[in-house]
């Protein structure tokens, strides 16, 4: 199960966190890497700040000493899935001609926040890359033939390739003890679209819930059209995957080849590295 939301921790769950018995989830719906994405959500910068505050609070509580906490953090899994919402900028004020510069800025910020987590003690990191955005029901709804939008997929590929290369460089130059895996939502979703039977799916173009073409023109509401069996669908609504799709993708992330997760899969990532007990940390 996912850890509980940090801002909704109950006294009991907060006690578990202060004693090092559980984690926390800093995710915020609609947020992104960039501060300007979806005003009112908790951007990645703030999420990292909240984690830093959490570590400081645990140390102040005095129930876990610094050495034990650092060892715990080194053995913990840090999972980040972000970036897709930042692409909304291409529907507003950023032309596709500026995609390389815009995406370079996204990745630079992303690596900066990952480095901050590293300085705070993160040593095991899983990153989910970006789905083929052009194949979302919301994008199929606006193409002439209802097929995937090539420009949307191209910006996903651009971001994913740059993230893959830049984190590999950063590990060598500034985060030598970081063990990481980049899980490919792009490839797993592309595989399910090309061969739905792989994941036991029937429908990979329409959203289960929504309105308009492909249920991709109007967001899911109580008044929307709803499919009979969501487990047969790749997409729940105009932009989000179903639980069935994620279940198949996560299995690929854990046990698949480097095409699904690189440089190692999540099962390999979760193996205990011998260097963790002697890793050094920056205090906050």
Phi and psi in degrees as GROMACS dihedral restraints (atoms count N, CA, C in turn):
[ dihedral_restraints ]
;  ai    aj    ak    al  type     phi  dphi    fc
    3     4     5     6     1   -67.5    20    10
    4     5     6     7     1   146.1    20    10
    6     7     8     9     1   -60.9    20    10
    7     8     9    10     1   158.5    20    10
    9    10    11    12     1   -69.5    20    10
   10    11    12    13     1   152.3    20    10
   12    13    14    15     1   -59.5    20    10
   13    14    15    16     1   131.5    20    10
   15    16    17    18     1   -59.5    20    10
   16    17    18    19     1   -41.5    20    10
   18    19    20    21     1   -78.3    20    10
   19    20    21    22     1    -3.7    20    10
   21    22    23    24     1  -121.2    20    10
   22    23    24    25     1    23.5    20    10
   24    25    26    27     1   -64.6    20    10
   25    26    27    28     1   131.7    20    10
   27    28    29    30     1   -79.5    20    10
   28    29    30    31     1   163.6    20    10
   30    31    32    33     1   -53.3    20    10
   31    32    33    34     1   -39.0    20    10
   33    34    35    36     1   -68.3    20    10
   34    35    36    37     1   -46.1    20    10
   36    37    38    39     1   -66.1    20    10
   37    38    39    40     1   -36.1    20    10
   39    40    41    42     1   -64.9    20    10
   40    41    42    43     1   -36.6    20    10
   42    43    44    45     1   -63.8    20    10
   43    44    45    46     1   -41.0    20    10
   45    46    47    48     1   -61.4    20    10
   46    47    48    49     1   -41.3    20    10
   48    49    50    51     1   -64.1    20    10
   49    50    51    52     1   -44.3    20    10
   51    52    53    54     1   -66.1    20    10
   52    53    54    55     1   -23.6    20    10
   54    55    56    57     1   -96.0    20    10
   55    56    57    58     1     3.9    20    10
   57    58    59    60     1    73.7    20    10
   58    59    60    61     1    24.7    20    10
   60    61    62    63     1  -100.0    20    10
   61    62    63    64     1    -2.5    20    10
   63    64    65    66     1  -162.3    20    10
   64    65    66    67     1   167.6    20    10
   66    67    68    69     1  -107.2    20    10
   67    68    69    70     1  -163.7    20    10
   69    70    71    72     1  -148.5    20    10
   70    71    72    73     1   155.5    20    10
   72    73    74    75     1  -113.6    20    10
   73    74    75    76     1   119.0    20    10
   75    76    77    78     1  -101.7    20    10
   76    77    78    79     1     7.7    20    10
   78    79    80    81     1   -63.6    20    10
   79    80    81    82     1   150.6    20    10
   81    82    83    84     1  -138.9    20    10
   82    83    84    85     1   119.6    20    10
   84    85    86    87     1   -57.1    20    10
   85    86    87    88     1   132.9    20    10
   87    88    89    90     1    84.5    20    10
   88    89    90    91     1    -2.8    20    10
   90    91    92    93     1   -79.9    20    10
   91    92    93    94     1   175.5    20    10
   93    94    95    96     1  -151.7    20    10
   94    95    96    97     1  -173.3    20    10
   96    97    98    99     1   -71.2    20    10
   97    98    99   100     1   -39.9    20    10
   99   100   101   102     1   -86.4    20    10
  100   101   102   103     1   143.7    20    10
  102   103   104   105     1   -63.1    20    10
  103   104   105   106     1   -27.5    20    10
  105   106   107   108     1   -80.7    20    10
  106   107   108   109     1    -8.2    20    10
  108   109   110   111     1   -78.1    20    10
  109   110   111   112     1   124.3    20    10
  111   112   113   114     1    51.0    20    10
  112   113   114   115     1    72.3    20    10
  114   115   116   117     1   -48.8    20    10
  115   116   117   118     1   135.6    20    10
  117   118   119   120     1   102.4    20    10
  118   119   120   121     1   -13.1    20    10
  120   121   122   123     1   -94.7    20    10
  121   122   123   124     1   172.0    20    10
  123   124   125   126     1   -95.7    20    10
  124   125   126   127     1   102.0    20    10
  126   127   128   129     1   -67.7    20    10
  127   128   129   130     1   166.2    20    10
  129   130   131   132     1   -57.4    20    10
  130   131   132   133     1   -38.3    20    10
  132   133   134   135     1   -55.4    20    10
  133   134   135   136     1   -47.2    20    10
  135   136   137   138     1   -69.5    20    10
  136   137   138   139     1   -35.4    20    10
  138   139   140   141     1   -61.3    20    10
  139   140   141   142     1   -41.4    20    10
  141   142   143   144     1   -65.9    20    10
  142   143   144   145     1   -39.2    20    10
  144   145   146   147     1   -61.7    20    10
  145   146   147   148     1   -40.6    20    10
  147   148   149   150     1   -63.9    20    10
  148   149   150   151     1   -37.6    20    10
  150   151   152   153     1   -65.5    20    10
  151   152   153   154     1   -41.8    20    10
  153   154   155   156     1   -60.4    20    10
  154   155   156   157     1   -41.0    20    10
  156   157   158   159     1   -65.1    20    10
  157   158   159   160     1   -36.6    20    10
  159   160   161   162     1   -61.8    20    10
  160   161   162   163     1   -46.1    20    10
  162   163   164   165     1   -61.7    20    10
  163   164   165   166     1   -43.3    20    10
  165   166   167   168     1   -62.7    20    10
  166   167   168   169     1   -39.7    20    10
  168   169   170   171     1   -65.5    20    10
  169   170   171   172     1   -41.4    20    10
  171   172   173   174     1   -61.6    20    10
  172   173   174   175     1   -43.1    20    10
  174   175   176   177     1   -65.9    20    10
  175   176   177   178     1   -39.6    20    10
  177   178   179   180     1   -65.7    20    10
  178   179   180   181     1   -33.8    20    10
  180   181   182   183     1   -65.2    20    10
  181   182   183   184     1   -27.7    20    10
  183   184   185   186     1    75.2    20    10
  184   185   186   187     1    11.1    20    10
  186   187   188   189     1   -85.3    20    10
  187   188   189   190     1   -17.2    20    10
  189   190   191   192     1  -134.5    20    10
  190   191   192   193     1   127.8    20    10
  192   193   194   195     1   -78.4    20    10
  193   194   195   196     1   166.4    20    10
  195   196   197   198     1   -59.7    20    10
  196   197   198   199     1   -44.2    20    10
  198   199   200   201     1   -62.3    20    10
  199   200   201   202     1   -42.7    20    10
  201   202   203   204     1   -67.4    20    10
  202   203   204   205     1   -39.2    20    10
  204   205   206   207     1   -66.3    20    10
  205   206   207   208     1   -43.2    20    10
  207   208   209   210     1   -62.6    20    10
  208   209   210   211     1   -39.5    20    10
  210   211   212   213     1   -65.3    20    10
  211   212   213   214     1   -40.3    20    10
  213   214   215   216     1   -63.2    20    10
  214   215   216   217     1   -44.6    20    10
  216   217   218   219     1   -64.7    20    10
  217   218   219   220     1   -36.9    20    10
  219   220   221   222     1   -65.0    20    10
  220   221   222   223     1   -30.4    20    10
  222   223   224   225     1   -90.8    20    10
  223   224   225   226     1    -8.2    20    10
  225   226   227   228     1   -80.8    20    10
  226   227   228   229     1   156.6    20    10
  228   229   230   231     1   -97.2    20    10
  229   230   231   232     1   126.8    20    10
  231   232   233   234     1  -105.2    20    10
  232   233   234   235     1   115.8    20    10
  234   235   236   237     1  -113.8    20    10
  235   236   237   238     1   126.6    20    10
  237   238   239   240     1  -129.3    20    10
  238   239   240   241     1   129.7    20    10
  240   241   242   243     1  -131.3    20    10
  241   242   243   244     1   108.9    20    10
  243   244   245   246     1  -158.1    20    10
  244   245   246   247     1   167.9    20    10
  246   247   248   249     1   116.7    20    10
  247   248   249   250     1   -34.6    20    10
  249   250   251   252     1   -62.6    20    10
  250   251   252   253     1   -39.2    20    10
  252   253   254   255     1   -67.1    20    10
  253   254   255   256     1   -25.8    20    10
  255   256   257   258     1   -64.5    20    10
  256   257   258   259     1   -22.7    20    10
  258   259   260   261     1   -69.6    20    10
  259   260   261   262     1   -11.2    20    10
  261   262   263   264     1   -57.5    20    10
  262   263   264   265     1   -23.6    20    10
  264   265   266   267     1   -58.7    20    10
  265   266   267   268     1   -29.4    20    10
  267   268   269   270     1   -74.1    20    10
  268   269   270   271     1   -15.1    20    10
  270   271   272   273     1   -91.3    20    10
  271   272   273   274     1    -4.6    20    10
  273   274   275   276     1  -119.6    20    10
  274   275   276   277     1   -93.0    20    10
  276   277   278   279     1  -112.2    20    10
  277   278   279   280     1     3.3    20    10
  279   280   281   282     1  -108.4    20    10
  280   281   282   283     1   115.3    20    10
  282   283   284   285     1   -73.3    20    10
  283   284   285   286     1   153.9    20    10
  285   286   287   288     1   -59.7    20    10
  286   287   288   289     1   -25.4    20    10
  288   289   290   291     1   -64.8    20    10
  289   290   291   292     1   -21.8    20    10
  291   292   293   294     1   -97.9    20    10
  292   293   294   295     1    11.0    20    10
  294   295   296   297     1   -57.6    20    10
  295   296   297   298     1   -44.7    20    10
  297   298   299   300     1   -58.7    20    10
  298   299   300   301     1   -44.1    20    10
  300   301   302   303     1   -68.8    20    10
  301   302   303   304     1   -41.7    20    10
  303   304   305   306     1   -63.5    20    10
  304   305   306   307     1   -46.2    20    10
  306   307   308   309     1   -69.1    20    10
  307   308   309   310     1   -35.2    20    10
  309   310   311   312     1   -61.0    20    10
  310   311   312   313     1   -39.3    20    10
  312   313   314   315     1   -66.9    20    10
  313   314   315   316     1   -39.4    20    10
  315   316   317   318     1   -59.4    20    10
  316   317   318   319     1   -48.9    20    10
  318   319   320   321     1   -67.3    20    10
  319   320   321   322     1   -37.3    20    10
  321   322   323   324     1   -61.5    20    10
  322   323   324   325     1   -44.5    20    10
  324   325   326   327     1   -64.0    20    10
  325   326   327   328     1   -42.8    20    10
  327   328   329   330     1   -57.2    20    10
  328   329   330   331     1   -48.1    20    10
  330   331   332   333     1   -66.0    20    10
  331   332   333   334     1   -32.0    20    10
  333   334   335   336     1   -63.3    20    10
  334   335   336   337     1   -43.0    20    10
  336   337   338   339     1   -72.3    20    10
  337   338   339   340     1   -35.1    20    10
  339   340   341   342     1   -63.1    20    10
  340   341   342   343     1   -39.8    20    10
  342   343   344   345     1   -64.9    20    10
  343   344   345   346     1   -34.8    20    10
  345   346   347   348     1   -64.7    20    10
  346   347   348   349     1   -40.9    20    10
  348   349   350   351     1   -62.7    20    10
  349   350   351   352     1   -39.0    20    10
  351   352   353   354     1   -61.6    20    10
  352   353   354   355     1   -43.6    20    10
  354   355   356   357     1   -65.4    20    10
  355   356   357   358     1   -26.3    20    10
  357   358   359   360     1   -84.9    20    10
  358   359   360   361     1    -4.7    20    10
  360   361   362   363     1   121.3    20    10
  361   362   363   364     1    -2.6    20    10
  363   364   365   366     1   -67.1    20    10
  364   365   366   367     1   131.7    20    10
  366   367   368   369     1  -132.2    20    10
  367   368   369   370     1    -5.2    20    10
  369   370   371   372     1  -135.1    20    10
  370   371   372   373     1   112.3    20    10
  372   373   374   375     1  -129.9    20    10
  373   374   375   376     1   131.5    20    10
  375   376   377   378     1  -117.7    20    10
  376   377   378   379     1   127.8    20    10
  378   379   380   381     1  -117.8    20    10
  379   380   381   382     1   133.1    20    10
  381   382   383   384     1   -97.5    20    10
  382   383   384   385     1   127.4    20    10
  384   385   386   387     1   -82.4    20    10
  385   386   387   388     1  -168.2    20    10
  387   388   389   390     1   -95.3    20    10
  388   389   390   391     1   136.4    20    10
  390   391   392   393     1   -63.1    20    10
  391   392   393   394     1   165.8    20    10
  393   394   395   396     1   -68.4    20    10
  394   395   396   397     1    91.0    20    10
  396   397   398   399     1   -56.0    20    10
  397   398   399   400     1   -34.9    20    10
  399   400   401   402     1   -66.2    20    10
  400   401   402   403     1   -13.4    20    10
  402   403   404   405     1   -99.6    20    10
  403   404   405   406     1     2.2    20    10
  405   406   407   408     1   -63.4    20    10
  406   407   408   409     1   147.7    20    10
  408   409   410   411     1   -53.3    20    10
  409   410   411   412     1   -35.0    20    10
  411   412   413   414     1   -63.9    20    10
  412   413   414   415     1   -29.5    20    10
  414   415   416   417     1   -87.6    20    10
  415   416   417   418     1   -37.2    20    10
  417   418   419   420     1   -60.4    20    10
  418   419   420   421     1   -32.1    20    10
  420   421   422   423     1   -65.4    20    10
  421   422   423   424     1   -20.4    20    10
  423   424   425   426     1  -110.4    20    10
  424   425   426   427     1     1.0    20    10
  426   427   428   429     1   -87.1    20    10
  427   428   429   430     1   154.7    20    10
  429   430   431   432     1   -64.5    20    10
  430   431   432   433     1   -36.9    20    10
  432   433   434   435     1  -108.0    20    10
  433   434   435   436     1     4.3    20    10
  435   436   437   438     1    76.7    20    10
  436   437   438   439     1     9.5    20    10
  438   439   440   441     1   -90.5    20    10
  439   440   441   442     1   177.9    20    10
  441   442   443   444     1   -63.6    20    10
  442   443   444   445     1   146.4    20    10
  444   445   446   447     1   -86.7    20    10
  445   446   447   448     1   114.4    20    10
  447   448   449   450     1   -60.3    20    10
  448   449   450   451     1   -35.5    20    10
  450   451   452   453     1   -67.8    20    10
  451   452   453   454     1   -36.9    20    10
  453   454   455   456     1   -64.4    20    10
  454   455   456   457     1   -42.7    20    10
  456   457   458   459     1   -67.4    20    10
  457   458   459   460     1   -31.9    20    10
  459   460   461   462     1   -66.8    20    10
  460   461   462   463     1   -37.3    20    10
  462   463   464   465     1   -72.5    20    10
  463   464   465   466     1   -31.0    20    10
  465   466   467   468     1   -63.5    20    10
  466   467   468   469     1   -45.8    20    10
  468   469   470   471     1   -64.0    20    10
  469   470   471   472     1   -38.8    20    10
  471   472   473   474     1   -62.6    20    10
  472   473   474   475     1   -47.2    20    10
  474   475   476   477     1   -63.2    20    10
  475   476   477   478     1   -47.6    20    10
  477   478   479   480     1   -61.9    20    10
  478   479   480   481     1   -41.8    20    10
  480   481   482   483     1   -66.1    20    10
  481   482   483   484     1   -41.8    20    10
  483   484   485   486     1   -69.3    20    10
  484   485   486   487     1   -40.6    20    10
  486   487   488   489     1   -59.8    20    10
  487   488   489   490     1   -45.1    20    10
  489   490   491   492     1   -60.4    20    10
  490   491   492   493     1   -44.2    20    10
  492   493   494   495     1   -74.9    20    10
  493   494   495   496     1   -38.3    20    10
  495   496   497   498     1   -72.9    20    10
  496   497   498   499     1   -35.8    20    10
  498   499   500   501     1   -71.9    20    10
  499   500   501   502     1   -33.2    20    10
  501   502   503   504     1   -62.1    20    10
  502   503   504   505     1   -41.5    20    10
  504   505   506   507     1   -66.9    20    10
  505   506   507   508     1   -42.3    20    10
  507   508   509   510     1   -65.0    20    10
  508   509   510   511     1   -36.3    20    10
  510   511   512   513     1   -62.8    20    10
  511   512   513   514     1   -39.8    20    10
  513   514   515   516     1   -69.2    20    10
  514   515   516   517     1   -41.4    20    10
  516   517   518   519     1   -88.7    20    10
  517   518   519   520     1   -34.7    20    10
  519   520   521   522     1  -137.1    20    10
  520   521   522   523     1    -8.3    20    10
  522   523   524   525     1  -135.1    20    10
  523   524   525   526     1    60.2    20    10
  525   526   527   528     1   -64.0    20    10
  526   527   528   529     1   -22.2    20    10
  528   529   530   531     1   -97.7    20    10
  529   530   531   532     1     5.3    20    10
  531   532   533   534     1   -78.3    20    10
  532   533   534   535     1   128.7    20    10
  534   535   536   537     1  -107.1    20    10
  535   536   537   538     1   127.2    20    10
  537   538   539   540     1  -143.2    20    10
  538   539   540   541     1   162.8    20    10
  540   541   542   543     1  -142.2    20    10
  541   542   543   544     1   130.2    20    10
  543   544   545   546     1   -99.8    20    10
  544   545   546   547     1   108.2    20    10
  546   547   548   549     1   -85.9    20    10
  547   548   549   550     1   132.4    20    10
  549   550   551   552     1   -95.8    20    10
  550   551   552   553     1    92.7    20    10
  552   553   554   555     1   -63.0    20    10
  553   554   555   556     1   -31.5    20    10
  555   556   557   558     1   -61.5    20    10
  556   557   558   559     1   -49.6    20    10
  558   559   560   561     1   -72.3    20    10
  559   560   561   562     1   -40.4    20    10
  561   562   563   564     1   -67.1    20    10
  562   563   564   565     1   -39.9    20    10
  564   565   566   567     1   -67.2    20    10
  565   566   567   568     1   -40.8    20    10
  567   568   569   570     1   -60.8    20    10
  568   569   570   571     1   -39.3    20    10
  570   571   572   573     1   -65.6    20    10
  571   572   573   574     1   -41.4    20    10
  573   574   575   576     1   -68.5    20    10
  574   575   576   577     1   -33.8    20    10
  576   577   578   579     1   -67.7    20    10
  577   578   579   580     1   -42.3    20    10
  579   580   581   582     1   -71.9    20    10
  580   581   582   583     1   -32.2    20    10
  582   583   584   585     1  -144.2    20    10
  583   584   585   586     1    80.6    20    10
  585   586   587   588     1   -55.1    20    10
  586   587   588   589     1   -31.9    20    10
  588   589   590   591     1   -62.5    20    10
  589   590   591   592     1   -21.6    20    10
  591   592   593   594     1   -53.9    20    10
  592   593   594   595     1   -40.7    20    10
  594   595   596   597     1  -107.6    20    10
  595   596   597   598     1    12.4    20    10
  597   598   599   600     1    70.8    20    10
  598   599   600   601     1    28.9    20    10
  600   601   602   603     1   -98.8    20    10
  601   602   603   604     1   159.6    20    10
  603   604   605   606     1  -117.6    20    10
  604   605   606   607     1   -35.6    20    10
  606   607   608   609     1  -122.7    20    10
  607   608   609   610     1   119.9    20    10
  609   610   611   612     1  -121.1    20    10
  610   611   612   613     1     5.7    20    10
  612   613   614   615     1  -109.3    20    10
  613   614   615   616     1   -43.8    20    10
  615   616   617   618     1   -87.0    20    10
  616   617   618   619     1   149.9    20    10
  618   619   620   621     1   -80.2    20    10
  619   620   621   622     1   151.4    20    10
  621   622   623   624     1   -67.2    20    10
  622   623   624   625     1   -37.0    20    10
  624   625   626   627     1  -128.5    20    10
  625   626   627   628     1   131.2    20    10
  627   628   629   630     1   156.3    20    10
  628   629   630   631     1  -161.8    20    10
  630   631   632   633     1  -146.9    20    10
  631   632   633   634     1   160.3    20    10
  633   634   635   636     1    85.7    20    10
  634   635   636   637     1  -170.3    20    10
  636   637   638   639     1   -57.6    20    10
  637   638   639   640     1   130.3    20    10
  639   640   641   642     1    56.6    20    10
  640   641   642   643     1    20.0    20    10
  642   643   644   645     1    52.7    20    10
  643   644   645   646     1    33.3    20    10
  645   646   647   648     1  -117.2    20    10
  646   647   648   649     1     7.6    20    10
  648   649   650   651     1  -101.4    20    10
  649   650   651   652     1   -24.6    20    10
  651   652   653   654     1  -133.1    20    10
  652   653   654   655     1   136.0    20    10
  654   655   656   657     1   -62.3    20    10
  655   656   657   658     1   159.3    20    10
  657   658   659   660     1   -68.4    20    10
  658   659   660   661     1   125.5    20    10
  660   661   662   663     1  -137.5    20    10
  661   662   663   664     1   178.6    20    10
  663   664   665   666     1   -65.4    20    10
  664   665   666   667     1   -18.7    20    10
  666   667   668   669     1   -94.8    20    10
  667   668   669   670     1     1.5    20    10
  669   670   671   672     1   -77.6    20    10
  670   671   672   673     1   161.7    20    10
  672   673   674   675     1   -70.3    20    10
  673   674   675   676     1   137.7    20    10
  675   676   677   678     1  -129.8    20    10
  676   677   678   679     1   133.0    20    10
  678   679   680   681     1   -69.9    20    10
  679   680   681   682     1   162.2    20    10
  681   682   683   684     1   -76.2    20    10
  682   683   684   685     1   -42.4    20    10
  684   685   686   687     1  -131.5    20    10
  685   686   687   688     1    99.5    20    10
  687   688   689   690     1   -64.0    20    10
  688   689   690   691     1   -23.5    20    10
  690   691   692   693     1   -70.1    20    10
  691   692   693   694     1    -8.3    20    10
  693   694   695   696     1   -94.7    20    10
  694   695   696   697     1    -1.1    20    10
  696   697   698   699     1  -109.2    20    10
  697   698   699   700     1   143.6    20    10
  699   700   701   702     1   -76.1    20    10
  700   701   702   703     1   -40.7    20    10
  702   703   704   705     1  -110.7    20    10
  703   704   705   706     1   134.8    20    10
  705   706   707   708     1   -77.0    20    10
  706   707   708   709     1   -46.8    20    10
  708   709   710   711     1  -136.6    20    10
  709   710   711   712     1  -152.3    20    10
  711   712   713   714     1   -71.1    20    10
  712   713   714   715     1   -18.2    20    10
  714   715   716   717     1  -138.1    20    10
  715   716   717   718     1   -16.6    20    10
  717   718   719   720     1  -105.1    20    10
  718   719   720   721     1   145.3    20    10
  720   721   722   723     1   -77.1    20    10
  721   722   723   724     1   165.0    20    10
  723   724   725   726     1   -87.4    20    10
  724   725   726   727     1   167.8    20    10
  726   727   728   729     1   -61.8    20    10
  727   728   729   730     1   -37.9    20    10
  729   730   731   732     1   -61.8    20    10
  730   731   732   733     1   -41.7    20    10
  732   733   734   735     1   -66.0    20    10
  733   734   735   736     1   -44.5    20    10
  735   736   737   738     1   -67.5    20    10
  736   737   738   739     1   -34.0    20    10
  738   739   740   741     1   -60.4    20    10
  739   740   741   742     1   -44.6    20    10
  741   742   743   744     1   -68.9    20    10
  742   743   744   745     1   -41.4    20    10
  744   745   746   747     1   -63.3    20    10
  745   746   747   748     1   -43.5    20    10
  747   748   749   750     1   -64.7    20    10
  748   749   750   751     1   -36.7    20    10
  750   751   752   753     1   -60.6    20    10
  751   752   753   754     1   -40.7    20    10
  753   754   755   756     1   -65.7    20    10
  754   755   756   757     1   -38.6    20    10
  756   757   758   759     1   -61.1    20    10
  757   758   759   760     1   -38.2    20    10
  759   760   761   762     1   -78.2    20    10
  760   761   762   763     1   -39.6    20    10
  762   763   764   765     1  -122.5    20    10
  763   764   765   766     1    -2.3    20    10
  765   766   767   768     1   -81.2    20    10
  766   767   768   769     1   177.3    20    10
  768   769   770   771     1   -76.4    20    10
  769   770   771   772     1  -178.4    20    10
  771   772   773   774     1   -62.8    20    10
  772   773   774   775     1   -19.9    20    10
  774   775   776   777     1   -63.1    20    10
  775   776   777   778     1   -30.3    20    10
  777   778   779   780     1   -93.2    20    10
  778   779   780   781     1   -27.7    20    10
  780   781   782   783     1  -160.1    20    10
  781   782   783   784     1   127.6    20    10
  783   784   785   786     1  -139.8    20    10
  784   785   786   787     1   155.9    20    10
  786   787   788   789     1   -75.8    20    10
  787   788   789   790     1   -10.5    20    10
  789   790   791   792     1  -136.4    20    10
  790   791   792   793     1   158.3    20    10
  792   793   794   795     1   -84.6    20    10
  793   794   795   796     1   175.6    20    10
  795   796   797   798     1   -70.1    20    10
  796   797   798   799     1   -29.1    20    10
  798   799   800   801     1   -63.8    20    10
  799   800   801   802     1   -41.1    20    10
  801   802   803   804     1   -69.4    20    10
  802   803   804   805     1   -36.5    20    10
  804   805   806   807     1   -61.5    20    10
  805   806   807   808     1   -36.7    20    10
  807   808   809   810     1   -80.9    20    10
  808   809   810   811     1    -4.2    20    10
  810   811   812   813     1   -70.5    20    10
  811   812   813   814     1   141.5    20    10
  813   814   815   816     1   -72.1    20    10
  814   815   816   817     1   114.7    20    10
  816   817   818   819     1   -79.4    20    10
  817   818   819   820     1   141.7    20    10
  819   820   821   822     1   -69.4    20    10
  820   821   822   823     1   -19.2    20    10
  822   823   824   825     1   -83.0    20    10
  823   824   825   826     1    -7.6    20    10
  825   826   827   828     1   -66.2    20    10
  826   827   828   829     1   -38.7    20    10
  828   829   830   831     1   -64.4    20    10
  829   830   831   832     1   -22.9    20    10
  831   832   833   834     1  -107.9    20    10
  832   833   834   835     1     9.5    20    10
  834   835   836   837     1   -67.0    20    10
  835   836   837   838     1   149.0    20    10
  837   838   839   840     1   -99.8    20    10
  838   839   840   841     1   155.5    20    10
  840   841   842   843     1  -135.4    20    10
  841   842   843   844     1   157.9    20    10
  843   844   845   846     1  -100.5    20    10
  844   845   846   847     1   133.8    20    10
  846   847   848   849     1   -78.6    20    10
  847   848   849   850     1   164.8    20    10
